[in-house]
Amino acid sequence: MENKEKLEDIPVSSEDEELEERLREIDELYDLSNSEPVTPMWQQMKEEQYAKLNVTVKQLDTIIGICVAGLIILAIVIGLDATGII
C-alpha cells in the first residue's frame, strides 16, 4: 500500500502538457456557466401568447382544466348516445 504514486509524481511529457493547455483554452472558450438556459422556439411563442392574456397562470390552468373536463364529458355523452343508452 505504500507503493501508491501521487498524481503529481507521475512524469508528464511535453505533448501531454500541450494537450492540457489546449483543453483549458477550449474550456475557457466554451464556458457556459454564466449563460442563461435556452428555451425552444415553440415555448417562446407560447409564452408570448400567454403574455397577451390578462390572467394569472392559476386562472389559465383552471380554464384549461374546465375545458379538458368538458371534452371528457362530451366524449362520454357521445359514446353513450352511440350505444343507445341515452
SEFIZA-3560 file (N, C-alpha, C; in Angstrom, 3 decimals):
REM SEFIZA-3560
<numar><xx>0.816</xx><yy>-1.180</yy><zz>0.000</zz><atom>N</atom></numar>
<numar><xx>0.000</xx><yy>0.000</yy><zz>0.000</zz><atom>CA</atom></numar>
<numar><xx>0.867</xx><yy>1.253</yy><zz>0.000</zz><atom>C</atom></numar>
<numar><xx>2.117</xx><yy>1.142</yy><zz>0.375</zz><atom>N</atom></numar>
<numar><xx>2.995</xx><yy>2.301</yy><zz>0.391</zz><atom>CA</atom></numar>
<numar><xx>3.487</xx><yy>2.630</yy><zz>-1.002</zz><atom>C</atom></numar>
<numar><xx>3.213</xx><yy>1.805</yy><zz>-1.986</zz><atom>N</atom></numar>
<numar><xx>3.692</xx><yy>1.985</yy><zz>-3.352</zz><atom>CA</atom></numar>
<numar><xx>2.817</xx><yy>2.913</yy><zz>-4.181</zz><atom>C</atom></numar>
<numar><xx>1.759</xx><yy>3.410</yy><zz>-3.641</zz><atom>N</atom></numar>
<numar><xx>0.856</xx><yy>4.263</yy><zz>-4.406</zz><atom>CA</atom></numar>
<numar><xx>1.559</xx><yy>5.547</yy><zz>-4.791</zz><atom>C</atom></numar>
<numar><xx>1.451</xx><yy>5.880</yy><zz>-6.077</zz><atom>N</atom></numar>
<numar><xx>2.056</xx><yy>7.123</yy><zz>-6.554</zz><atom>CA</atom></numar>
<numar><xx>1.036</xx><yy>8.246</yy><zz>-6.494</zz><atom>C</atom></numar>
<numar><xx>1.497</xx><yy>9.398</yy><zz>-6.164</zz><atom>N</atom></numar>
<numar><xx>0.634</xx><yy>10.557</yy><zz>-6.216</zz><atom>CA</atom></numar>
<numar><xx>0.569</xx><yy>11.031</yy><zz>-7.656</zz><atom>C</atom></numar>
<numar><xx>-0.522</xx><yy>11.670</yy><zz>-8.000</zz><atom>N</atom></numar>
<numar><xx>-0.706</xx><yy>12.143</yy><zz>-9.356</zz><atom>CA</atom></numar>
<numar><xx>0.384</xx><yy>13.143</yy><zz>-9.744</zz><atom>C</atom></numar>
<numar><xx>0.829</xx><yy>13.943</yy><zz>-8.792</zz><atom>N</atom></numar>
<numar><xx>1.859</xx><yy>14.940</yy><zz>-9.082</zz><atom>CA</atom></numar>
<numar><xx>3.212</xx><yy>14.305</yy><zz>-9.357</zz><atom>C</atom></numar>
<numar><xx>3.439</xx><yy>13.099</yy><zz>-8.870</zz><atom>N</atom></numar>
<numar><xx>4.729</xx><yy>12.435</yy><zz>-9.015</zz><atom>CA</atom></numar>
<numar><xx>4.889</xx><yy>11.725</yy><zz>-10.354</zz><atom>C</atom></numar>
<numar><xx>3.827</xx><yy>11.562</yy><zz>-11.096</zz><atom>N</atom></numar>
<numar><xx>3.895</xx><yy>10.858</yy><zz>-12.372</zz><atom>CA</atom></numar>
<numar><xx>4.502</xx><yy>11.792</yy><zz>-13.401</zz><atom>C</atom></numar>
<numar><xx>5.531</xx><yy>11.343</yy><zz>-14.139</zz><atom>N</atom></numar>
<numar><xx>6.149</xx><yy>12.221</yy><zz>-15.135</zz><atom>CA</atom></numar>
<numar><xx>5.181</xx><yy>12.518</yy><zz>-16.285</zz><atom>C</atom></numar>
<numar><xx>5.211</xx><yy>13.761</yy><zz>-16.757</zz><atom>N</atom></numar>
<numar><xx>4.320</xx><yy>14.199</yy><zz>-17.828</zz><atom>CA</atom></numar>
<numar><xx>5.170</xx><yy>14.624</yy><zz>-19.008</zz><atom>C</atom></numar>
<numar><xx>4.818</xx><yy>14.158</yy><zz>-20.190</zz><atom>N</atom></numar>
<numar><xx>5.574</xx><yy>14.539</yy><zz>-21.382</zz><atom>CA</atom></numar>
<numar><xx>5.124</xx><yy>15.910</yy><zz>-21.869</zz><atom>C</atom></numar>
<numar><xx>5.884</xx><yy>16.501</yy><zz>-22.748</zz><atom>N</atom></numar>
<numar><xx>5.555</xx><yy>17.834</yy><zz>-23.262</zz><atom>CA</atom></numar>
<numar><xx>4.271</xx><yy>17.784</yy><zz>-24.091</zz><atom>C</atom></numar>
<numar><xx>4.016</xx><yy>16.656</yy><zz>-24.760</zz><atom>N</atom></numar>
<numar><xx>2.775</xx><yy>16.524</yy><zz>-25.534</zz><atom>CA</atom></numar>
<numar><xx>1.560</xx><yy>16.580</yy><zz>-24.614</zz><atom>C</atom></numar>
<numar><xx>1.672</xx><yy>15.928</yy><zz>-23.462</zz><atom>N</atom></numar>
<numar><xx>0.573</xx><yy>15.946</yy><zz>-22.501</zz><atom>CA</atom></numar>
<numar><xx>0.319</xx><yy>17.358</yy><zz>-21.983</zz><atom>C</atom></numar>
<numar><xx>1.381</xx><yy>18.093</yy><zz>-21.735</zz><atom>N</atom></numar>
<numar><xx>1.234</xx><yy>19.462</yy><zz>-21.257</zz><atom>CA</atom></numar>
<numar><xx>0.572</xx><yy>20.342</yy><zz>-22.310</zz><atom>C</atom></numar>
<numar><xx>0.972</xx><yy>20.155</yy><zz>-23.576</zz><atom>N</atom></numar>
<numar><xx>0.372</xx><yy>20.928</yy><zz>-24.665</zz><atom>CA</atom></numar>
<numar><xx>-1.111</xx><yy>20.586</yy><zz>-24.801</zz><atom>C</atom></numar>
<numar><xx>-1.428</xx><yy>19.311</yy><zz>-24.683</zz><atom>N</atom></numar>
<numar><xx>-2.812</xx><yy>18.879</yy><zz>-24.779</zz><atom>CA</atom></numar>
<numar><xx>-3.645</xx><yy>19.464</yy><zz>-23.641</zz><atom>C</atom></numar>
<numar><xx>-3.098</xx><yy>19.436</yy><zz>-22.432</zz><atom>N</atom></numar>
<numar><xx>-3.811</xx><yy>20.008</yy><zz>-21.295</zz><atom>CA</atom></numar>
<numar><xx>-4.031</xx><yy>21.502</yy><zz>-21.480</zz><atom>C</atom></numar>
<numar><xx>-3.043</xx><yy>22.203</yy><zz>-22.015</zz><atom>N</atom></numar>
<numar><xx>-3.175</xx><yy>23.642</yy><zz>-22.248</zz><atom>CA</atom></numar>
<numar><xx>-4.257</xx><yy>23.919</yy><zz>-23.292</zz><atom>C</atom></numar>
<numar><xx>-4.294</xx><yy>23.147</yy><zz>-24.353</zz><atom>N</atom></numar>
<numar><xx>-5.321</xx><yy>23.331</yy><zz>-25.392</zz><atom>CA</atom></numar>
<numar><xx>-6.710</xx><yy>23.024</yy><zz>-24.839</zz><atom>C</atom></numar>
<numar><xx>-6.808</xx><yy>21.992</yy><zz>-23.991</zz><atom>N</atom></numar>
<numar><xx>-8.095</xx><yy>21.674</yy><zz>-23.378</zz><atom>CA</atom></numar>
<numar><xx>-8.559</xx><yy>22.804</yy><zz>-22.464</zz><atom>C</atom></numar>
<numar><xx>-7.643</xx><yy>23.418</yy><zz>-21.719</zz><atom>N</atom></numar>
<numar><xx>-8.003</xx><yy>24.562</yy><zz>-20.880</zz><atom>CA</atom></numar>
<numar><xx>-8.505</xx><yy>25.725</yy><zz>-21.729</zz><atom>C</atom></numar>
<numar><xx>-7.834</xx><yy>25.966</yy><zz>-22.874</zz><atom>N</atom></numar>
<numar><xx>-8.262</xx><yy>27.045</yy><zz>-23.776</zz><atom>CA</atom></numar>
<numar><xx>-9.658</xx><yy>26.777</yy><zz>-24.318</zz><atom>C</atom></numar>
<numar><xx>-9.928</xx><yy>25.529</yy><zz>-24.685</zz><atom>N</atom></numar>
<numar><xx>-11.248</xx><yy>25.166</yy><zz>-25.206</zz><atom>CA</atom></numar>
<numar><xx>-12.301</xx><yy>25.335</yy><zz>-24.115</zz><atom>C</atom></numar>
<numar><xx>-11.983</xx><yy>24.922</yy><zz>-22.892</zz><atom>N</atom></numar>
<numar><xx>-12.924</xx><yy>25.085</yy><zz>-21.782</zz><atom>CA</atom></numar>
<numar><xx>-13.262</xx><yy>26.551</yy><zz>-21.560</zz><atom>C</atom></numar>
<numar><xx>-12.251</xx><yy>27.417</yy><zz>-21.632</zz><atom>N</atom></numar>
<numar><xx>-12.489</xx><yy>28.848</yy><zz>-21.447</zz><atom>CA</atom></numar>
<numar><xx>-13.320</xx><yy>29.408</yy><zz>-22.596</zz><atom>C</atom></numar>
<numar><xx>-13.075</xx><yy>28.925</yy><zz>-23.810</zz><atom>N</atom></numar>
<numar><xx>-13.795</xx><yy>29.418</yy><zz>-24.987</zz><atom>CA</atom></numar>
<numar><xx>-15.265</xx><yy>29.048</yy><zz>-24.926</zz><atom>C</atom></numar>
<numar><xx>-15.570</xx><yy>27.842</yy><zz>-24.482</zz><atom>N</atom></numar>
<numar><xx>-16.943</xx><yy>27.355</yy><zz>-24.453</zz><atom>CA</atom></numar>
<numar><xx>-17.529</xx><yy>27.333</yy><zz>-23.047</zz><atom>C</atom></numar>
<numar><xx>-17.097</xx><yy>28.230</yy><zz>-22.194</zz><atom>N</atom></numar>
<numar><xx>-17.603</xx><yy>28.295</yy><zz>-20.828</zz><atom>CA</atom></numar>
<numar><xx>-19.047</xx><yy>28.789</yy><zz>-20.848</zz><atom>C</atom></numar>
<numar><xx>-19.979</xx><yy>27.925</yy><zz>-20.452</zz><atom>N</atom></numar>
<numar><xx>-21.401</xx><yy>28.261</yy><zz>-20.462</zz><atom>CA</atom></numar>
<numar><xx>-21.957</xx><yy>28.407</yy><zz>-19.049</zz><atom>C</atom></numar>
<numar><xx>-21.090</xx><yy>28.533</yy><zz>-18.063</zz><atom>N</atom></numar>
<numar><xx>-21.565</xx><yy>28.572</yy><zz>-16.683</zz><atom>CA</atom></numar>
<numar><xx>-22.366</xx><yy>29.833</yy><zz>-16.377</zz><atom>C</atom></numar>
<numar><xx>-22.100</xx><yy>30.930</yy><zz>-17.079</zz><atom>N</atom></numar>
<numar><xx>-22.806</xx><yy>32.186</yy><zz>-16.807</zz><atom>CA</atom></numar>
<numar><xx>-23.930</xx><yy>32.468</yy><zz>-17.799</zz><atom>C</atom></numar>
<numar><xx>-24.180</xx><yy>31.560</yy><zz>-18.713</zz><atom>N</atom></numar>
<numar><xx>-25.198</xx><yy>31.812</yy><zz>-19.730</zz><atom>CA</atom></numar>
<numar><xx>-26.580</xx><yy>31.401</yy><zz>-19.225</zz><atom>C</atom></numar>
<numar><xx>-27.609</xx><yy>32.012</yy><zz>-19.801</zz><atom>N</atom></numar>
<numar><xx>-28.979</xx><yy>31.680</yy><zz>-19.442</zz><atom>CA</atom></numar>
<numar><xx>-29.416</xx><yy>30.443</yy><zz>-20.233</zz><atom>C</atom></numar>
<numar><xx>-30.312</xx><yy>29.634</yy><zz>-19.667</zz><atom>N</atom></numar>
<numar><xx>-30.778</xx><yy>28.460</yy><zz>-20.409</zz><atom>CA</atom></numar>
<numar><xx>-31.570</xx><yy>28.881</yy><zz>-21.645</zz><atom>C</atom></numar>
<numar><xx>-31.412</xx><yy>28.129</yy><zz>-22.711</zz><atom>N</atom></numar>
<numar><xx>-32.082</xx><yy>28.431</yy><zz>-23.978</zz><atom>CA</atom></numar>
<numar><xx>-33.427</xx><yy>27.720</yy><zz>-24.000</zz><atom>C</atom></numar>
<numar><xx>-34.484</xx><yy>28.475</yy><zz>-24.299</zz><atom>N</atom></numar>
<numar><xx>-35.809</xx><yy>27.868</yy><zz>-24.397</zz><atom>CA</atom></numar>
<numar><xx>-36.126</xx><yy>27.623</yy><zz>-25.869</zz><atom>C</atom></numar>
<numar><xx>-36.842</xx><yy>26.553</yy><zz>-26.154</zz><atom>N</atom></numar>
<numar><xx>-37.204</xx><yy>26.261</yy><zz>-27.547</zz><atom>CA</atom></numar>
<numar><xx>-38.116</xx><yy>27.344</yy><zz>-28.123</zz><atom>C</atom></numar>
<numar><xx>-38.115</xx><yy>27.453</yy><zz>-29.446</zz><atom>N</atom></numar>
<numar><xx>-38.888</xx><yy>28.487</yy><zz>-30.135</zz><atom>CA</atom></numar>
<numar><xx>-40.384</xx><yy>28.334</yy><zz>-29.859</zz><atom>C</atom></numar>
<numar><xx>-40.900</xx><yy>27.097</yy><zz>-29.832</zz><atom>N</atom></numar>
<numar><xx>-42.341</xx><yy>26.902</yy><zz>-29.604</zz><atom>CA</atom></numar>
<numar><xx>-42.736</xx><yy>27.388</yy><zz>-28.217</zz><atom>C</atom></numar>
<numar><xx>-41.835</xx><yy>27.211</yy><zz>-27.235</zz><atom>N</atom></numar>
<numar><xx>-42.148</xx><yy>27.657</yy><zz>-25.886</zz><atom>CA</atom></numar>
<numar><xx>-42.132</xx><yy>29.185</yy><zz>-25.802</zz><atom>C</atom></numar>
<numar><xx>-41.205</xx><yy>29.812</yy><zz>-26.524</zz><atom>N</atom></numar>
<numar><xx>-41.172</xx><yy>31.274</yy><zz>-26.551</zz><atom>CA</atom></numar>
<numar><xx>-42.454</xx><yy>31.828</yy><zz>-27.181</zz><atom>C</atom></numar>
<numar><xx>-42.913</xx><yy>31.197</yy><zz>-28.264</zz><atom>N</atom></numar>
<numar><xx>-44.144</xx><yy>31.651</yy><zz>-28.921</zz><atom>CA</atom></numar>
<numar><xx>-45.340</xx><yy>31.475</yy><zz>-27.989</zz><atom>C</atom></numar>
<numar><xx>-45.386</xx><yy>30.351</yy><zz>-27.265</zz><atom>N</atom></numar>
<numar><xx>-46.477</xx><yy>30.087</yy><zz>-26.333</zz><atom>CA</atom></numar>
<numar><xx>-46.480</xx><yy>31.128</yy><zz>-25.210</zz><atom>C</atom></numar>
<numar><xx>-45.303</xx><yy>31.430</yy><zz>-24.682</zz><atom>N</atom></numar>
<numar><xx>-45.216</xx><yy>32.411</yy><zz>-23.605</zz><atom>CA</atom></numar>
<numar><xx>-45.612</xx><yy>33.807</yy><zz>-24.083</zz><atom>C</atom></numar>
<numar><xx>-45.304</xx><yy>34.128</yy><zz>-25.350</zz><atom>N</atom></numar>
<numar><xx>-45.727</xx><yy>35.418</yy><zz>-25.900</zz><atom>CA</atom></numar>
<numar><xx>-47.253</xx><yy>35.488</yy><zz>-25.976</zz><atom>C</atom></numar>
<numar><xx>-47.897</xx><yy>34.386</yy><zz>-26.357</zz><atom>N</atom></numar>
<numar><xx>-49.352</xx><yy>34.355</yy><zz>-26.415</zz><atom>CA</atom></numar>
<numar><xx>-49.956</xx><yy>34.478</yy><zz>-25.014</zz><atom>C</atom></numar>
<numar><xx>-49.347</xx><yy>33.804</yy><zz>-24.026</zz><atom>N</atom></numar>
<numar><xx>-49.832</xx><yy>33.897</yy><zz>-22.653</zz><atom>CA</atom></numar>
<numar><xx>-49.698</xx><yy>35.314</yy><zz>-22.119</zz><atom>C</atom></numar>
<numar><xx>-48.653</xx><yy>36.014</yy><zz>-22.538</zz><atom>N</atom></numar>
<numar><xx>-48.431</xx><yy>37.380</yy><zz>-22.057</zz><atom>CA</atom></numar>
<numar><xx>-49.533</xx><yy>38.315</yy><zz>-22.539</zz><atom>C</atom></numar>
<numar><xx>-50.171</xx><yy>37.982</yy><zz>-23.651</zz><atom>N</atom></numar>
<numar><xx>-51.248</xx><yy>38.818</yy><zz>-24.185</zz><atom>CA</atom></numar>
<numar><xx>-52.527</xx><yy>38.696</yy><zz>-23.344</zz><atom>C</atom></numar>
<numar><xx>-52.696</xx><yy>37.563</yy><zz>-22.658</zz><atom>N</atom></numar>
<numar><xx>-53.876</xx><yy>37.359</yy><zz>-21.835</zz><atom>CA</atom></numar>
<numar><xx>-53.688</xx><yy>38.054</yy><zz>-20.488</zz><atom>C</atom></numar>
<numar><xx>-54.757</xx><yy>38.632</yy><zz>-19.989</zz><atom>N</atom></numar>
<numar><xx>-54.684</xx><yy>39.331</yy><zz>-18.712</zz><atom>CA</atom></numar>
<numar><xx>-55.188</xx><yy>38.435</yy><zz>-17.579</zz><atom>C</atom></numar>
<numar><xx>-54.630</xx><yy>37.227</yy><zz>-17.480</zz><atom>N</atom></numar>
<numar><xx>-54.999</xx><yy>36.283</yy><zz>-16.436</zz><atom>CA</atom></numar>
<numar><xx>-53.733</xx><yy>35.720</yy><zz>-15.811</zz><atom>C</atom></numar>
<numar><xx>-53.865</xx><yy>35.216</yy><zz>-14.589</zz><atom>N</atom></numar>
<numar><xx>-52.721</xx><yy>34.593</yy><zz>-13.935</zz><atom>CA</atom></numar>
<numar><xx>-52.564</xx><yy>33.157</yy><zz>-14.439</zz><atom>C</atom></numar>
<numar><xx>-51.446</xx><yy>32.559</yy><zz>-14.109</zz><atom>N</atom></numar>
<numar><xx>-51.196</xx><yy>31.184</yy><zz>-14.523</zz><atom>CA</atom></numar>
<numar><xx>-52.200</xx><yy>30.244</yy><zz>-13.862</zz><atom>C</atom></numar>
<numar><xx>-52.546</xx><yy>30.503</yy><zz>-12.610</zz><atom>N</atom></numar>
<numar><xx>-53.511</xx><yy>29.662</yy><zz>-11.904</zz><atom>CA</atom></numar>
<numar><xx>-54.883</xx><yy>29.731</yy><zz>-12.571</zz><atom>C</atom></numar>
<numar><xx>-55.309</xx><yy>30.938</yy><zz>-12.965</zz><atom>N</atom></numar>
<numar><xx>-56.587</xx><yy>31.084</yy><zz>-13.663</zz><atom>CA</atom></numar>
<numar><xx>-56.548</xx><yy>30.369</yy><zz>-15.005</zz><atom>C</atom></numar>
<numar><xx>-55.419</xx><yy>30.478</yy><zz>-15.702</zz><atom>N</atom></numar>
<numar><xx>-55.283</xx><yy>29.818</yy><zz>-17.001</zz><atom>CA</atom></numar>
<numar><xx>-55.333</xx><yy>28.303</yy><zz>-16.830</zz><atom>C</atom></numar>
<numar><xx>-54.684</xx><yy>27.788</yy><zz>-15.796</zz><atom>N</atom></numar>
<numar><xx>-54.742</xx><yy>26.349</yy><zz>-15.527</zz><atom>CA</atom></numar>
<numar><xx>-56.168</xx><yy>25.902</yy><zz>-15.222</zz><atom>C</atom></numar>
<numar><xx>-56.913</xx><yy>26.721</yy><zz>-14.490</zz><atom>N</atom></numar>
<numar><xx>-58.308</xx><yy>26.396</yy><zz>-14.178</zz><atom>CA</atom></numar>
<numar><xx>-59.143</xx><yy>26.357</yy><zz>-15.448</zz><atom>C</atom></numar>
<numar><xx>-58.959</xx><yy>27.343</yy><zz>-16.315</zz><atom>N</atom></numar>
<numar><xx>-59.707</xx><yy>27.388</yy><zz>-17.574</zz><atom>CA</atom></numar>
<numar><xx>-59.383</xx><yy>26.165</yy><zz>-18.431</zz><atom>C</atom></numar>
<numar><xx>-58.109</xx><yy>25.827</yy><zz>-18.536</zz><atom>N</atom></numar>
<numar><xx>-57.707</xx><yy>24.657</yy><zz>-19.330</zz><atom>CA</atom></numar>
<numar><xx>-58.282</xx><yy>23.385</yy><zz>-18.716</zz><atom>C</atom></numar>
<numar><xx>-58.274</xx><yy>23.268</yy><zz>-17.398</zz><atom>N</atom></numar>
<numar><xx>-58.829</xx><yy>22.089</yy><zz>-16.722</zz><atom>CA</atom></numar>
<numar><xx>-60.314</xx><yy>21.941</yy><zz>-16.973</zz><atom>C</atom></numar>
<numar><xx>-61.060</xx><yy>23.052</yy><zz>-16.915</zz><atom>N</atom></numar>
<numar><xx>-62.504</xx><yy>23.011</yy><zz>-17.187</zz><atom>CA</atom></numar>
<numar><xx>-62.766</xx><yy>22.588</yy><zz>-18.626</zz><atom>C</atom></numar>
<numar><xx>-61.983</xx><yy>23.104</yy><zz>-19.554</zz><atom>N</atom></numar>
<numar><xx>-62.152</xx><yy>22.728</yy><zz>-20.972</zz><atom>CA</atom></numar>
<numar><xx>-61.872</xx><yy>21.240</yy><zz>-21.190</zz><atom>C</atom></numar>
<numar><xx>-60.826</xx><yy>20.729</yy><zz>-20.570</zz><atom>N</atom></numar>
<numar><xx>-60.496</xx><yy>19.299</yy><zz>-20.718</zz><atom>CA</atom></numar>
<numar><xx>-61.601</xx><yy>18.446</yy><zz>-20.098</zz><atom>C</atom></numar>
<numar><xx>-62.085</xx><yy>18.848</yy><zz>-18.924</zz><atom>N</atom></numar>
<numar><xx>-63.175</xx><yy>18.100</yy><zz>-18.290</zz><atom>CA</atom></numar>
<numar><xx>-64.422</xx><yy>18.132</yy><zz>-19.167</zz><atom>C</atom></numar>
<numar><xx>-64.720</xx><yy>19.272</yy><zz>-19.778</zz><atom>N</atom></numar>
<numar><xx>-65.869</xx><yy>19.376</yy><zz>-20.684</zz><atom>CA</atom></numar>
<numar><xx>-65.720</xx><yy>18.458</yy><zz>-21.882</zz><atom>C</atom></numar>
<numar><xx>-64.513</xx><yy>18.376</yy><zz>-22.444</zz><atom>N</atom></numar>
<numar><xx>-64.288</xx><yy>17.472</yy><zz>-23.580</zz><atom>CA</atom></numar>
<numar><xx>-64.462</xx><yy>16.013</yy><zz>-23.170</zz><atom>C</atom></numar>
<numar><xx>-64.038</xx><yy>15.670</yy><zz>-21.976</zz><atom>N</atom></numar>
<numar><xx>-64.205</xx><yy>14.287</yy><zz>-21.495</zz><atom>CA</atom></numar>
<numar><xx>-65.684</xx><yy>13.971</yy><zz>-21.318</zz><atom>C</atom></numar>
<numar><xx>-66.429</xx><yy>14.887</yy><zz>-20.713</zz><atom>N</atom></numar>
<numar><xx>-67.874</xx><yy>14.676</yy><zz>-20.540</zz><atom>CA</atom></numar>
<numar><xx>-68.558</xx><yy>14.571</yy><zz>-21.895</zz><atom>C</atom></numar>
<numar><xx>-68.172</xx><yy>15.416</yy><zz>-22.837</zz><atom>N</atom></numar>
<numar><xx>-68.752</xx><yy>15.365</yy><zz>-24.182</zz><atom>CA</atom></numar>
<numar><xx>-68.475</xx><yy>14.023</yy><zz>-24.853</zz><atom>C</atom></numar>
<numar><xx>-67.240</xx><yy>13.512</yy><zz>-24.698</zz><atom>N</atom></numar>
<numar><xx>-66.896</xx><yy>12.218</yy><zz>-25.290</zz><atom>CA</atom></numar>
<numar><xx>-67.719</xx><yy>11.101</yy><zz>-24.654</zz><atom>C</atom></numar>
<numar><xx>-67.965</xx><yy>11.177</yy><zz>-23.357</zz><atom>N</atom></numar>
<numar><xx>-68.780</xx><yy>10.159</yy><zz>-22.677</zz><atom>CA</atom></numar>
<numar><xx>-70.221</xx><yy>10.216</yy><zz>-23.163</zz><atom>C</atom></numar>
<numar><xx>-70.779</xx><yy>11.418</yy><zz>-23.296</zz><atom>N</atom></numar>
<numar><xx>-72.159</xx><yy>11.559</yy><zz>-23.768</zz><atom>CA</atom></numar>
<numar><xx>-72.303</xx><yy>11.057</yy><zz>-25.194</zz><atom>C</atom></numar>
<numar><xx>-71.336</xx><yy>11.379</yy><zz>-26.045</zz><atom>N</atom></numar>
<numar><xx>-71.374</xx><yy>10.889</yy><zz>-27.430</zz><atom>CA</atom></numar>
<numar><xx>-71.272</xx><yy>9.370</yy><zz>-27.451</zz><atom>C</atom></numar>
<numar><xx>-70.418</xx><yy>8.800</yy><zz>-26.612</zz><atom>N</atom></numar>
<numar><xx>-70.283</xx><yy>7.334</yy><zz>-26.545</zz><atom>CA</atom></numar>
<numar><xx>-71.554</xx><yy>6.677</yy><zz>-26.054</zz><atom>C</atom></numar>
<numar><xx>-72.210</xx><yy>7.256</yy><zz>-25.054</zz><atom>N</atom></numar>
<numar><xx>-73.485</xx><yy>6.706</yy><zz>-24.538</zz><atom>CA</atom></numar>
<numar><xx>-74.586</xx><yy>6.836</yy><zz>-25.576</zz><atom>C</atom></numar>
<numar><xx>-74.595</xx><yy>7.943</yy><zz>-26.313</zz><atom>N</atom></numar>
<numar><xx>-75.605</xx><yy>8.119</yy><zz>-27.352</zz><atom>CA</atom></numar>
<numar><xx>-75.398</xx><yy>7.141</yy><zz>-28.500</zz><atom>C</atom></numar>
<numar><xx>-74.144</xx><yy>6.889</yy><zz>-28.835</zz><atom>N</atom></numar>
<numar><xx>-73.856</xx><yy>5.958</yy><zz>-29.933</zz><atom>CA</atom></numar>
<numar><xx>-74.230</xx><yy>4.537</yy><zz>-29.560</zz><atom>C</atom></numar>
<numar><xx>-74.150</xx><yy>4.174</yy><zz>-28.307</zz><atom>N</atom></numar>
<numar><xx>-74.500</xx><yy>2.817</yy><zz>-27.902</zz><atom>CA</atom></numar>
<numar><xx>-75.999</xx><yy>2.672</yy><zz>-27.633</zz><atom>C</atom></numar>
<numar><xx>-76.738</xx><yy>3.774</yy><zz>-27.641</zz><atom>N</atom></numar>
<numar><xx>-78.182</xx><yy>3.717</yy><zz>-27.465</zz><atom>CA</atom></numar>
<numar><xx>-78.616</xx><yy>3.744</yy><zz>-26.011</zz><atom>C</atom></numar>
<numar><xx>-77.728</xx><yy>4.023</yy><zz>-25.122</zz><atom>N</atom></numar>
<numar><xx>-78.090</xx><yy>4.074</yy><zz>-23.694</zz><atom>CA</atom></numar>
<numar><xx>-78.896</xx><yy>5.332</yy><zz>-23.414</zz><atom>C</atom></numar>
<numar><xx>-78.562</xx><yy>6.428</yy><zz>-24.042</zz><atom>N</atom></numar>
<numar><xx>-79.297</xx><yy>7.686</yy><zz>-23.819</zz><atom>CA</atom></numar>
<numar><xx>-80.340</xx><yy>7.830</yy><zz>-24.920</zz><atom>C</atom></numar>
//
